[in-house]
């Protein structure tokens, strides 16, 4: 069997460090968005999103002046709130909102499994769970992992609340909402 060799050449130590920093900043941006969204009660709070982002930066130990807050953090989140489906996740009519709360349930081996959905919104007649992702991955395996993650949340929440549960993925860059069934 013939194998092709892939050669990667990094020209300088600076380029390597730059690639690592770029990946780190991308992950950090996702953490900032997650934390800022956890402070949003309903859609009216979008006016406070810059304040929430600064609060998230502070809690993560990041210097505010290091970031282009408006263009890189605030504007993408405001675009998310233009999506009609997002109204469901940030509805003023919810009874309860659980953000980044651990759900610990027994597994079939006598131990426990832990789940941590980004946002669970409890309504009188149903439960809505949404997981925030910075962007929709081009890798199908990663995407399927995201879908499986939300399906797991849905199944456990159905058992806990004994109510209908809807699951969603919310992609922030290039904003899009996808229902997970």
PyMOL commands that set and color helices and strands:
alter all, ss='L'
color gray80, all
select helices_A, chain A and resi 13-38+43-59+64-66+69-80+86-89+140-161
alter helices_A, ss='H'
color red, helices_A
select strands_A, chain A and resi 96-99+103-106+112-115+119-122+127-133+165-171+176-180
alter strands_A, ss='S'
color yellow, strands_A
deselect
rebuild
show_as cartoon
